[in-house]
Structures are given as structure tokens and as C-alpha cells.
């Protein structure tokens, strides 16, 4: 019987990572809206500095699955 390949964790992140990524999307949308607030920018920075997000992005960058930062 063939052994099935396990999907890498970075392609099926934990729920906590997915929630944080969703929060990033919401805060970006809010920040870019006409009523965007500085608090959205602060929340984004906090989320982007979160160790779980940093590690996930590093692995996604390593696999060339995210755009290269300028």
C-alpha cells in the first residue's frame, strides 16, 4: 500500500494562524477605507510581529509562495 504524503504545515496552518491572517486582512481593509484609523495600523504591526505569523511567513518565503518584499 502506498504511503500518503502529508501536506506541509505551512499549507494547512493551525486555526490560530488562520485567525491572525484573517485579522490582518480585516485591518488592511479598514485601514484602506475612508474611515481608516491609526489603531488599524498599530494592530497590523502587532499581528505582523507575532512569532506565529513571522514563522509562517518565513516558511512561505522559503518555499517562494509569497511575493518578495521590496
PQR file with spaces between the fields and no chain letter, atoms N, CA, C, O and H, PARSE charges and radii, in Angstrom:
ATOM       1  N    UNK     1       0.839   -1.175    0.000 -0.4000 1.5000
ATOM       2  CA   UNK     1       0.000    0.000    0.000 -0.0000 2.0000
ATOM       3  C    UNK     1       0.888    1.244    0.000  0.5500 1.7000
ATOM       4  O    UNK     1       1.839    1.337    0.776 -0.5500 1.4000
ATOM       5  N    UNK     2       0.571    2.192   -0.871 -0.4000 1.5000
ATOM       6  CA   UNK     2       1.359    3.424   -0.985 -0.0000 2.0000
ATOM       7  C    UNK     2       1.129    4.323    0.227  0.5500 1.7000
ATOM       8  O    UNK     2       0.012    4.475    0.720 -0.5500 1.4000
ATOM       9  H    UNK     2      -0.201    2.116   -1.502  0.4000 1.0000
ATOM      10  N    UNK     3       2.222    4.904    0.678 -0.4000 1.5000
ATOM      11  CA   UNK     3       2.147    5.816    1.809 -0.0000 2.0000
ATOM      12  C    UNK     3       1.670    7.179    1.296  0.5500 1.7000
ATOM      13  O    UNK     3       2.203    7.698    0.315 -0.5500 1.4000
ATOM      14  H    UNK     3       3.130    4.780    0.277  0.4000 1.0000
ATOM      15  N    UNK     4       0.659    7.756    1.966 -0.4000 1.5000
ATOM      16  CA   UNK     4       0.153    9.052    1.519 -0.0000 2.0000
ATOM      17  C    UNK     4       1.080   10.161    2.005  0.5500 1.7000
ATOM      18  O    UNK     4       1.652   10.093    3.093 -0.5500 1.4000
ATOM      19  H    UNK     4       0.227    7.334    2.763  0.4000 1.0000
ATOM      20  N    UNK     5       1.208   11.183    1.163 -0.4000 1.5000
ATOM      21  CA   UNK     5       2.040   12.321    1.522 -0.0000 2.0000
ATOM      22  C    UNK     5       1.259   13.245    2.435  0.5500 1.7000
ATOM      23  O    UNK     5       0.092   13.541    2.180 -0.5500 1.4000
ATOM      24  H    UNK     5       0.743   11.239    0.279  0.4000 1.0000
ATOM      25  N    UNK     6       1.904   13.701    3.496 -0.4000 1.5000
ATOM      26  CA   UNK     6       1.280   14.643    4.411 -0.0000 2.0000
ATOM      27  C    UNK     6       1.502   16.054    3.881  0.5500 1.7000
ATOM      28  O    UNK     6       2.604   16.399    3.455 -0.5500 1.4000
ATOM      29  H    UNK     6       2.853   13.461    3.703  0.4000 1.0000
ATOM      30  N    UNK     7       0.457   16.857    3.908 -0.4000 1.5000
ATOM      31  CA   UNK     7       0.566   18.247    3.479 -0.0000 2.0000
ATOM      32  C    UNK     7       1.443   19.006    4.463  0.5500 1.7000
ATOM      33  O    UNK     7       1.267   18.871    5.674 -0.5500 1.4000
ATOM      34  H    UNK     7      -0.438   16.576    4.254  0.4000 1.0000
ATOM      35  N    UNK     8       2.391   19.805    3.963 -0.4000 1.5000
ATOM      36  CA   UNK     8       3.244   20.583    4.866 -0.0000 2.0000
ATOM      37  C    UNK     8       2.408   21.522    5.741  0.5500 1.7000
ATOM      38  O    UNK     8       1.391   22.056    5.297 -0.5500 1.4000
ATOM      39  H    UNK     8       2.535   19.914    2.980  0.4000 1.0000
ATOM      40  N    UNK     9       2.848   21.717    6.987 -0.4000 1.5000
ATOM      41  CA   UNK     9       2.082   22.516    7.946 -0.0000 2.0000
ATOM      42  C    UNK     9       1.819   23.934    7.462  0.5500 1.7000
ATOM      43  O    UNK     9       0.776   24.511    7.772 -0.5500 1.4000
ATOM      44  H    UNK     9       3.674   21.284    7.348  0.4000 1.0000
ATOM      45  N    UNK    10       2.750   24.500    6.706 -0.4000 1.5000
ATOM      46  CA   UNK    10       2.569   25.883    6.262 -0.0000 2.0000
ATOM      47  C    UNK    10       1.461   26.018    5.227  0.5500 1.7000
ATOM      48  O    UNK    10       0.973   27.124    4.993 -0.5500 1.4000
ATOM      49  H    UNK    10       3.597   24.031    6.454  0.4000 1.0000
ATOM      50  N    UNK    11       1.051   24.906    4.598 -0.4000 1.5000
ATOM      51  CA   UNK    11      -0.073   24.931    3.665 -0.0000 2.0000
ATOM      52  C    UNK    11      -1.392   24.611    4.358  0.5500 1.7000
ATOM      53  O    UNK    11      -2.462   24.824    3.788 -0.5500 1.4000
ATOM      54  H    UNK    11       1.448   24.008    4.788  0.4000 1.0000
ATOM      55  N    UNK    12      -1.324   24.109    5.562 -0.4000 1.5000
ATOM      56  CA   UNK    12      -2.501   23.855    6.393 -0.0000 2.0000
ATOM      57  C    UNK    12      -2.191   24.372    7.799  0.5500 1.7000
ATOM      58  O    UNK    12      -2.044   23.588    8.737 -0.5500 1.4000
ATOM      59  H    UNK    12      -0.455   23.935    6.025  0.4000 1.0000
ATOM      60  N    UNK    13      -2.092   25.714    7.938 -0.4000 1.5000
ATOM      61  CA   UNK    13      -1.679   26.279    9.221 -0.0000 2.0000
ATOM      62  C    UNK    13      -2.718   26.036   10.311  0.5500 1.7000
ATOM      63  O    UNK    13      -3.882   25.760   10.023 -0.5500 1.4000
ATOM      64  H    UNK    13      -2.212   26.351    7.176  0.4000 1.0000
ATOM      65  N    UNK    14      -2.281   26.143   11.576 -0.4000 1.5000
ATOM      66  CA   UNK    14      -3.210   25.997   12.694 -0.0000 2.0000
ATOM      67  C    UNK    14      -4.295   27.072   12.643  0.5500 1.7000
ATOM      68  O    UNK    14      -4.125   28.114   12.012 -0.5500 1.4000
ATOM      69  H    UNK    14      -1.335   26.367   11.810  0.4000 1.0000
ATOM      70  N    UNK    15      -5.392   26.805   13.305 -0.4000 1.5000
ATOM      71  CA   UNK    15      -6.510   27.753   13.348 -0.0000 2.0000
ATOM      72  C    UNK    15      -6.047   29.111   13.866  0.5500 1.7000
ATOM      73  O    UNK    15      -6.500   30.144   13.374 -0.5500 1.4000
ATOM      74  H    UNK    15      -5.531   25.958   13.818  0.4000 1.0000
ATOM      75  N    UNK    16      -5.160   29.124   14.843 -0.4000 1.5000
ATOM      76  CA   UNK    16      -4.691   30.405   15.387 -0.0000 2.0000
ATOM      77  C    UNK    16      -4.004   31.242   14.313  0.5500 1.7000
ATOM      78  O    UNK    16      -4.180   32.459   14.267 -0.5500 1.4000
ATOM      79  H    UNK    16      -4.792   28.285   15.244  0.4000 1.0000
ATOM      80  N    UNK    17      -3.230   30.601   13.457 -0.4000 1.5000
ATOM      81  CA   UNK    17      -2.572   31.328   12.365 -0.0000 2.0000
ATOM      82  C    UNK    17      -3.616   31.845   11.382  0.5500 1.7000
ATOM      83  O    UNK    17      -3.522   32.982   10.921 -0.5500 1.4000
ATOM      84  H    UNK    17      -3.087   29.612   13.495  0.4000 1.0000
ATOM      85  N    UNK    18      -4.604   31.024   11.061 -0.4000 1.5000
ATOM      86  CA   UNK    18      -5.653   31.446   10.133 -0.0000 2.0000
ATOM      87  C    UNK    18      -6.440   32.626   10.682  0.5500 1.7000
ATOM      88  O    UNK    18      -6.782   33.544    9.936 -0.5500 1.4000
ATOM      89  H    UNK    18      -4.680   30.100   11.435  0.4000 1.0000
ATOM      90  N    UNK    19      -6.731   32.613   11.979 -0.4000 1.5000
ATOM      91  CA   UNK    19      -7.452   33.729   12.599 -0.0000 2.0000
ATOM      92  C    UNK    19      -6.614   35.000   12.507  0.5500 1.7000
ATOM      93  O    UNK    19      -7.130   36.066   12.174 -0.5500 1.4000
ATOM      94  H    UNK    19      -6.454   31.867   12.585  0.4000 1.0000
ATOM      95  N    UNK    20      -5.326   34.885   12.802 -0.4000 1.5000
ATOM      96  CA   UNK    20      -4.445   36.055   12.732 -0.0000 2.0000
ATOM      97  C    UNK    20      -4.345   36.575   11.301  0.5500 1.7000
ATOM      98  O    UNK    20      -4.344   37.789   11.094 -0.5500 1.4000
ATOM      99  H    UNK    20      -4.907   34.018   13.073  0.4000 1.0000
ATOM     100  N    UNK    21      -4.262   35.701   10.323 -0.4000 1.5000
ATOM     101  CA   UNK    21      -4.225   36.131    8.923 -0.0000 2.0000
ATOM     102  C    UNK    21      -5.528   36.816    8.530  0.5500 1.7000
ATOM     103  O    UNK    21      -5.521   37.805    7.797 -0.5500 1.4000
ATOM     104  H    UNK    21      -4.263   34.716   10.491  0.4000 1.0000
ATOM     105  N    UNK    22      -6.645   36.287    9.021 -0.4000 1.5000
ATOM     106  CA   UNK    22      -7.942   36.924    8.780 -0.0000 2.0000
ATOM     107  C    UNK    22      -8.004   38.305    9.406  0.5500 1.7000
ATOM     108  O    UNK    22      -8.528   39.242    8.803 -0.5500 1.4000
ATOM     109  H    UNK    22      -6.651   35.484    9.617  0.4000 1.0000
ATOM     110  N    UNK    23      -7.473   38.435   10.614 -0.4000 1.5000
ATOM     111  CA   UNK    23      -7.436   39.743   11.285 -0.0000 2.0000
ATOM     112  C    UNK    23      -6.587   40.730   10.494  0.5500 1.7000
ATOM     113  O    UNK    23      -6.934   41.906   10.382 -0.5500 1.4000
ATOM     114  H    UNK    23      -7.048   37.674   11.104  0.4000 1.0000
ATOM     115  N    UNK    24      -5.481   40.250    9.950 -0.4000 1.5000
ATOM     116  CA   UNK    24      -4.637   41.114    9.116 -0.0000 2.0000
ATOM     117  C    UNK    24      -5.444   41.630    7.930  0.5500 1.7000
ATOM     118  O    UNK    24      -5.401   42.820    7.619 -0.5500 1.4000
ATOM     119  H    UNK    24      -5.199   39.295   10.040  0.4000 1.0000
ATOM     120  N    UNK    25      -6.175   40.746    7.272 -0.4000 1.5000
ATOM     121  CA   UNK    25      -6.974   41.143    6.112 -0.0000 2.0000
ATOM     122  C    UNK    25      -8.030   42.182    6.504  0.5500 1.7000
ATOM     123  O    UNK    25      -8.227   43.161    5.784 -0.5500 1.4000
ATOM     124  H    UNK    25      -6.210   39.779    7.525  0.4000 1.0000
ATOM     125  N    UNK    26      -8.702   41.981    7.622 -0.4000 1.5000
ATOM     126  CA   UNK    26      -9.737   42.921    8.065 -0.0000 2.0000
ATOM     127  C    UNK    26      -9.124   44.285    8.387  0.5500 1.7000
ATOM     128  O    UNK    26      -9.667   45.318    7.995 -0.5500 1.4000
ATOM     129  H    UNK    26      -8.542   41.186    8.207  0.4000 1.0000
ATOM     130  N    UNK    27      -7.995   44.292    9.101 -0.4000 1.5000
ATOM     131  CA   UNK    27      -7.378   45.568    9.458 -0.0000 2.0000
ATOM     132  C    UNK    27      -6.841   46.296    8.224  0.5500 1.7000
ATOM     133  O    UNK    27      -6.889   47.525    8.175 -0.5500 1.4000
ATOM     134  H    UNK    27      -7.554   43.453    9.420  0.4000 1.0000
ATOM     135  N    UNK    28      -6.337   45.576    7.237 -0.4000 1.5000
ATOM     136  CA   UNK    28      -5.894   46.214    5.995 -0.0000 2.0000
ATOM     137  C    UNK    28      -7.094   46.860    5.308  0.5500 1.7000
ATOM     138  O    UNK    28      -7.021   48.003    4.858 -0.5500 1.4000
ATOM     139  H    UNK    28      -6.297   44.578    7.277  0.4000 1.0000
ATOM     140  N    UNK    29      -8.192   46.123    5.232 -0.4000 1.5000
ATOM     141  CA   UNK    29      -9.392   46.654    4.597 -0.0000 2.0000
ATOM     142  C    UNK    29      -9.886   47.898    5.332  0.5500 1.7000
ATOM     143  O    UNK    29     -10.270   48.884    4.704 -0.5500 1.4000
ATOM     144  H    UNK    29      -8.252   45.194    5.598  0.4000 1.0000
ATOM     145  N    UNK    30      -9.876   47.848    6.658 -0.4000 1.5000
ATOM     146  CA   UNK    30     -10.306   49.004    7.454 -0.0000 2.0000
ATOM     147  C    UNK    30      -9.350   50.177    7.256  0.5500 1.7000
ATOM     148  O    UNK    30      -9.793   51.312    7.082 -0.5500 1.4000
ATOM     149  H    UNK    30      -9.564   47.047    7.168  0.4000 1.0000
ATOM     150  N    UNK    31      -8.041   49.912    7.281 -0.4000 1.5000
ATOM     151  CA   UNK    31      -7.049   50.972    7.141 -0.0000 2.0000
ATOM     152  C    UNK    31      -7.173   51.672    5.792  0.5500 1.7000
ATOM     153  O    UNK    31      -7.002   52.887    5.700 -0.5500 1.4000
ATOM     154  H    UNK    31      -7.681   48.990    7.423  0.4000 1.0000
ATOM     155  N    UNK    32      -7.470   50.908    4.754 -0.4000 1.5000
ATOM     156  CA   UNK    32      -7.579   51.468    3.404 -0.0000 2.0000
ATOM     157  C    UNK    32      -8.933   52.123    3.135  0.5500 1.7000
ATOM     158  O    UNK    32      -9.112   52.782    2.110 -0.5500 1.4000
ATOM     159  H    UNK    32      -7.610   49.920    4.829  0.4000 1.0000
ATOM     160  N    UNK    33      -9.874   51.947    4.038 -0.4000 1.5000
ATOM     161  CA   UNK    33     -11.194   52.552    3.864 -0.0000 2.0000
ATOM     162  C    UNK    33     -11.128   54.045    4.187  0.5500 1.7000
ATOM     163  O    UNK    33     -10.181   54.497    4.829 -0.5500 1.4000
ATOM     164  H    UNK    33      -9.729   51.411    4.870  0.4000 1.0000
ATOM     165  N    UNK    34     -12.124   54.808    3.748 -0.4000 1.5000
ATOM     166  CA   UNK    34     -12.149   56.241    4.063 -0.0000 2.0000
ATOM     167  C    UNK    34     -12.144   56.525    5.577  0.5500 1.7000
ATOM     168  O    UNK    34     -11.739   57.608    6.000 -0.5500 1.4000
ATOM     169  H    UNK    34     -12.894   54.440    3.227  0.4000 1.0000
ATOM     170  N    UNK    35     -12.582   55.580    6.370 -0.4000 1.5000
ATOM     171  CA   UNK    35     -12.631   55.767    7.823 -0.0000 2.0000
ATOM     172  C    UNK    35     -11.488   55.046    8.534  0.5500 1.7000
ATOM     173  O    UNK    35     -11.578   54.773    9.731 -0.5500 1.4000
ATOM     174  H    UNK    35     -12.911   54.700    6.026  0.4000 1.0000
ATOM     175  N    UNK    36     -10.416   54.736    7.807 -0.4000 1.5000
ATOM     176  CA   UNK    36      -9.278   54.036    8.400 -0.0000 2.0000
ATOM     177  C    UNK    36      -8.702   54.808    9.573  0.5500 1.7000
ATOM     178  O    UNK    36      -8.681   56.039    9.573 -0.5500 1.4000
ATOM     179  H    UNK    36     -10.343   54.957    6.834  0.4000 1.0000
ATOM     180  N    UNK    37      -8.232   54.066   10.580 -0.4000 1.5000
ATOM     181  CA   UNK    37      -7.706   54.677   11.799 -0.0000 2.0000
ATOM     182  C    UNK    37      -6.282   54.210   12.057  0.5500 1.7000
ATOM     183  O    UNK    37      -5.862   53.153   11.586 -0.5500 1.4000
ATOM     184  H    UNK    37      -8.250   53.066   10.580  0.4000 1.0000
ATOM     185  N    UNK    38      -5.556   55.008   12.804 -0.4000 1.5000
ATOM     186  CA   UNK    38      -4.199   54.654   13.200 -0.0000 2.0000
ATOM     187  C    UNK    38      -4.192   53.351   13.997  0.5500 1.7000
ATOM     188  O    UNK    38      -3.213   52.605   13.955 -0.5500 1.4000
ATOM     189  H    UNK    38      -5.897   55.866   13.187  0.4000 1.0000
ATOM     190  N    UNK    39      -5.278   53.072   14.725 -0.4000 1.5000
ATOM     191  CA   UNK    39      -5.349   51.833   15.512 -0.0000 2.0000
ATOM     192  C    UNK    39      -5.242   50.610   14.598  0.5500 1.7000
ATOM     193  O    UNK    39      -4.695   49.582   15.000 -0.5500 1.4000
ATOM     194  H    UNK    39      -6.073   53.678   14.759  0.4000 1.0000
ATOM     195  N    UNK    40      -5.760   50.717   13.374 -0.4000 1.5000
ATOM     196  CA   UNK    40      -5.644   49.600   12.420 -0.0000 2.0000
ATOM     197  C    UNK    40      -4.179   49.368   12.066  0.5500 1.7000
ATOM     198  O    UNK    40      -3.735   48.223   11.977 -0.5500 1.4000
ATOM     199  H    UNK    40      -6.204   51.552   13.048  0.4000 1.0000
ATOM     200  N    UNK    41      -3.434   50.438   11.867 -0.4000 1.5000
ATOM     201  CA   UNK    41      -2.006   50.332   11.558 -0.0000 2.0000
ATOM     202  C    UNK    41      -1.258   49.692   12.736  0.5500 1.7000
ATOM     203  O    UNK    41      -0.389   48.843   12.539 -0.5500 1.4000
ATOM     204  H    UNK    41      -3.795   51.367   11.939  0.4000 1.0000
ATOM     205  N    UNK    42      -1.599   50.102   13.943 -0.4000 1.5000
ATOM     206  CA   UNK    42      -0.951   49.552   15.137 -0.0000 2.0000
ATOM     207  C    UNK    42      -1.273   48.061   15.293  0.5500 1.7000
ATOM     208  O    UNK    42      -0.396   47.263   15.622 -0.5500 1.4000
ATOM     209  H    UNK    42      -2.305   50.792   14.104  0.4000 1.0000
ATOM     210  N    UNK    43      -2.528   47.697   15.057 -0.4000 1.5000
ATOM     211  CA   UNK    43      -2.921   46.287   15.143 -0.0000 2.0000
ATOM     212  C    UNK    43      -2.212   45.456   14.073  0.5500 1.7000
ATOM     213  O    UNK    43      -1.777   44.334   14.335 -0.5500 1.4000
ATOM     214  H    UNK    43      -3.241   48.346   14.790  0.4000 1.0000
ATOM     215  N    UNK    44      -2.103   46.006   12.883 -0.4000 1.5000
ATOM     216  CA   UNK    44      -1.391   45.311   11.808 -0.0000 2.0000
ATOM     217  C    UNK    44       0.051   45.041   12.195  0.5500 1.7000
ATOM     218  O    UNK    44       0.555   43.934   12.008 -0.5500 1.4000
ATOM     219  H    UNK    44      -2.456   46.917   12.670  0.4000 1.0000
ATOM     220  N    UNK    45       0.715   46.056   12.736 -0.4000 1.5000
ATOM     221  CA   UNK    45       2.109   45.883   13.129 -0.0000 2.0000
ATOM     222  C    UNK    45       2.243   44.812   14.199  0.5500 1.7000
ATOM     223  O    UNK    45       3.163   43.995   14.156 -0.5500 1.4000
ATOM     224  H    UNK    45       0.305   46.955   12.888  0.4000 1.0000
ATOM     225  N    UNK    46       1.321   44.815   15.164 -0.4000 1.5000
ATOM     226  CA   UNK    46       1.344   43.813   16.228 -0.0000 2.0000
ATOM     227  C    UNK    46       1.165   42.401   15.641  0.5500 1.7000
ATOM     228  O    UNK    46       1.871   41.467   16.020 -0.5500 1.4000
ATOM     229  H    UNK    46       0.573   45.479   15.199  0.4000 1.0000
ATOM     230  N    UNK    47       0.224   42.267   14.726 -0.4000 1.5000
ATOM     231  CA   UNK    47      -0.028   40.965   14.108 -0.0000 2.0000
ATOM     232  C    UNK    47       1.156   40.521   13.245  0.5500 1.7000
ATOM     233  O    UNK    47       1.533   39.349   13.262 -0.5500 1.4000
ATOM     234  H    UNK    47      -0.350   43.026   14.418  0.4000 1.0000
ATOM     235  N    UNK    48       1.736   41.448   12.499 -0.4000 1.5000
ATOM     236  CA   UNK    48       2.865   41.097   11.634 -0.0000 2.0000
ATOM     237  C    UNK    48       4.114   40.746   12.433  0.5500 1.7000
ATOM     238  O    UNK    48       4.993   40.045   11.932 -0.5500 1.4000
ATOM     239  H    UNK    48       1.430   42.400   12.485  0.4000 1.0000
ATOM     240  N    UNK    49       4.202   41.226   13.669 -0.4000 1.5000
ATOM     241  CA   UNK    49       5.334   40.906   14.548 -0.0000 2.0000
ATOM     242  C    UNK    49       5.090   39.650   15.385  0.5500 1.7000
ATOM     243  O    UNK    49       5.989   39.192   16.091 -0.5500 1.4000
ATOM     244  H    UNK    49       3.488   41.795   14.076  0.4000 1.0000
ATOM     245  N    UNK    50       3.887   39.095   15.310 -0.4000 1.5000
ATOM     246  CA   UNK    50       3.550   37.905   16.092 -0.0000 2.0000
ATOM     247  C    UNK    50       4.459   36.745   15.656  0.5500 1.7000
ATOM     248  O    UNK    50       4.593   36.484   14.461 -0.5500 1.4000
ATOM     249  H    UNK    50       3.157   39.467   14.736  0.4000 1.0000
ATOM     250  N    UNK    51       5.082   36.050   16.617 -0.4000 1.5000
ATOM     251  CA   UNK    51       6.011   34.961   16.276 -0.0000 2.0000
ATOM     252  C    UNK    51       5.406   33.885   15.366  0.5500 1.7000
ATOM     253  O    UNK    51       6.092   33.342   14.500 -0.5500 1.4000
ATOM     254  H    UNK    51       4.973   36.262   17.588  0.4000 1.0000
ATOM     255  N    UNK    52       4.147   33.586   15.563 -0.4000 1.5000
ATOM     256  CA   UNK    52       3.487   32.565   14.738 -0.0000 2.0000
ATOM     257  C    UNK    52       3.384   33.025   13.275  0.5500 1.7000
ATOM     258  O    UNK    52       3.611   32.243   12.352 -0.5500 1.4000
ATOM     259  H    UNK    52       3.590   34.027   16.266  0.4000 1.0000
ATOM     260  N    UNK    53       3.043   34.285   13.082 -0.4000 1.5000
ATOM     261  CA   UNK    53       2.932   34.838   11.730 -0.0000 2.0000
ATOM     262  C    UNK    53       4.316   34.983   11.104  0.5500 1.7000
ATOM     263  O    UNK    53       4.499   34.683    9.924 -0.5500 1.4000
ATOM     264  H    UNK    53       2.858   34.921   13.831  0.4000 1.0000
ATOM     265  N    UNK    54       5.284   35.440   11.885 -0.4000 1.5000
ATOM     266  CA   UNK    54       6.663   35.580   11.398 -0.0000 2.0000
ATOM     267  C    UNK    54       7.190   34.232   10.904  0.5500 1.7000
ATOM     268  O    UNK    54       7.779   34.149    9.826 -0.5500 1.4000
ATOM     269  H    UNK    54       5.136   35.684   12.843  0.4000 1.0000
ATOM     270  N    UNK    55       6.975   33.178   11.695 -0.4000 1.5000
ATOM     271  CA   UNK    55       7.459   31.841   11.316 -0.0000 2.0000
ATOM     272  C    UNK    55       6.741   31.326   10.072  0.5500 1.7000
ATOM     273  O    UNK    55       7.369   30.745    9.187 -0.5500 1.4000
ATOM     274  H    UNK    55       6.496   33.246   12.571  0.4000 1.0000
ATOM     275  N    UNK    56       5.428   31.537   10.005 -0.4000 1.5000
ATOM     276  CA   UNK    56       4.656   31.068    8.855 -0.0000 2.0000
ATOM     277  C    UNK    56       5.116   31.791    7.590  0.5500 1.7000
ATOM     278  O    UNK    56       5.321   31.166    6.549 -0.5500 1.4000
ATOM     279  H    UNK    56       4.918   32.008   10.724  0.4000 1.0000
ATOM     280  N    UNK    57       5.276   33.123    7.688 -0.4000 1.5000
ATOM     281  CA   UNK    57       5.721   33.884    6.514 -0.0000 2.0000
ATOM     282  C    UNK    57       7.132   33.482    6.086  0.5500 1.7000
ATOM     283  O    UNK    57       7.421   33.410    4.892 -0.5500 1.4000
ATOM     284  H    UNK    57       5.108   33.630    8.533  0.4000 1.0000
ATOM     285  N    UNK    58       8.001   33.222    7.044 -0.4000 1.5000
ATOM     286  CA   UNK    58       9.367   32.799    6.712 -0.0000 2.0000
ATOM     287  C    UNK    58       9.344   31.502    5.912  0.5500 1.7000
ATOM     288  O    UNK    58      10.058   31.373    4.918 -0.5500 1.4000
ATOM     289  H    UNK    58       7.767   33.281    8.015  0.4000 1.0000
ATOM     290  N    UNK    59       8.535   30.550    6.337 -0.4000 1.5000
ATOM     291  CA   UNK    59       8.457   29.269    5.621 -0.0000 2.0000
ATOM     292  C    UNK    59       7.835   29.466    4.242  0.5500 1.7000
ATOM     293  O    UNK    59       8.286   28.864    3.267 -0.5500 1.4000
ATOM     294  H    UNK    59       7.956   30.656    7.145  0.4000 1.0000
ATOM     295  N    UNK    60       6.799   30.306    4.153 -0.4000 1.5000
ATOM     296  CA   UNK    60       6.177   30.577    2.857 -0.0000 2.0000
ATOM     297  C    UNK    60       7.166   31.280    1.925  0.5500 1.7000
ATOM     298  O    UNK    60       7.187   31.008    0.724 -0.5500 1.4000
ATOM     299  H    UNK    60       6.432   30.795    4.945  0.4000 1.0000
ATOM     300  N    UNK    61       7.988   32.183    2.474 -0.4000 1.5000
ATOM     301  CA   UNK    61       9.022   32.849    1.663 -0.0000 2.0000
ATOM     302  C    UNK    61      10.077   31.848    1.213  0.5500 1.7000
ATOM     303  O    UNK    61      10.521   31.873    0.066 -0.5500 1.4000
ATOM     304  H    UNK    61       7.971   32.403    3.450  0.4000 1.0000
ATOM     305  N    UNK    62      10.474   30.964    2.130 -0.4000 1.5000
ATOM     306  CA   UNK    62      11.478   29.939    1.819 -0.0000 2.0000
ATOM     307  C    UNK    62      11.025   29.057    0.659  0.5500 1.7000
ATOM     308  O    UNK    62      11.832   28.623   -0.164 -0.5500 1.4000
ATOM     309  H    UNK    62      10.113   30.943    3.062  0.4000 1.0000
ATOM     310  N    UNK    63       9.730   28.803    0.610 -0.4000 1.5000
ATOM     311  CA   UNK    63       9.158   27.961   -0.451 -0.0000 2.0000
ATOM     312  C    UNK    63       8.768   28.787   -1.683  0.5500 1.7000
ATOM     313  O    UNK    63       8.205   28.251   -2.637 -0.5500 1.4000
ATOM     314  H    UNK    63       9.074   29.156    1.278  0.4000 1.0000
ATOM     315  N    UNK    64       9.065   30.083   -1.660 -0.4000 1.5000
ATOM     316  CA   UNK    64       8.764   31.010   -2.766 -0.0000 2.0000
ATOM     317  C    UNK    64       7.263   31.074   -3.069  0.5500 1.7000
ATOM     318  O    UNK    64       6.855   31.115   -4.230 -0.5500 1.4000
ATOM     319  H    UNK    64       9.523   30.519   -0.884  0.4000 1.0000
ATOM     320  N    UNK    65       6.451   31.080   -2.009 -0.4000 1.5000
ATOM     321  CA   UNK    65       5.000   31.129   -2.178 -0.0000 2.0000
ATOM     322  C    UNK    65       4.410   32.499   -1.891  0.5500 1.7000
ATOM     323  O    UNK    65       3.214   32.710   -2.088 -0.5500 1.4000
ATOM     324  H    UNK    65       6.782   31.046   -1.066  0.4000 1.0000
ATOM     325  N    UNK    66       5.238   33.439   -1.423 -0.4000 1.5000
ATOM     326  CA   UNK    66       4.792   34.817   -1.187 -0.0000 2.0000
ATOM     327  C    UNK    66       5.619   35.750   -2.053  0.5500 1.7000
ATOM     328  O    UNK    66       6.730   35.408   -2.457 -0.5500 1.4000
ATOM     329  H    UNK    66       6.210   33.267   -1.263  0.4000 1.0000
ATOM     330  N    UNK    67       5.078   36.933   -2.340 -0.4000 1.5000
ATOM     331  CA   UNK    67       5.869   37.901   -3.102 -0.0000 2.0000
ATOM     332  C    UNK    67       7.129   38.298   -2.311  0.5500 1.7000
ATOM     333  O    UNK    67       7.129   38.312   -1.080 -0.5500 1.4000
ATOM     334  H    UNK    67       4.175   37.211   -2.011  0.4000 1.0000
ATOM     335  N    UNK    68       8.176   38.611   -3.037 -0.4000 1.5000
ATOM     336  CA   UNK    68       9.409   39.072   -2.427 -0.0000 2.0000
ATOM     337  C    UNK    68       9.205   40.515   -1.990  0.5500 1.7000
ATOM     338  O    UNK    68       8.710   41.339   -2.758 -0.5500 1.4000
ATOM     339  H    UNK    68       8.176   38.600   -4.037  0.4000 1.0000
ATOM     340  N    UNK    69       9.592   40.820   -0.742 -0.4000 1.5000
ATOM     341  CA   UNK    69       9.429   42.194   -0.262 -0.0000 2.0000
ATOM     342  C    UNK    69      10.435   43.106   -0.954  0.5500 1.7000
ATOM     343  O    UNK    69      11.573   42.717   -1.220 -0.5500 1.4000
ATOM     344  H    UNK    69       9.995   40.150   -0.118  0.4000 1.0000
ATOM     345  N    UNK    70       9.993   44.316   -1.237 -0.4000 1.5000
ATOM     346  CA   UNK    70      10.867   45.320   -1.884 -0.0000 2.0000
ATOM     347  C    UNK    70      11.649   46.041   -0.843  0.5500 1.7000
ATOM     348  O    UNK    70      12.443   46.924   -1.168 -0.5500 1.4000
ATOM     349  H    UNK    70       9.069   44.632   -1.022  0.4000 1.0000
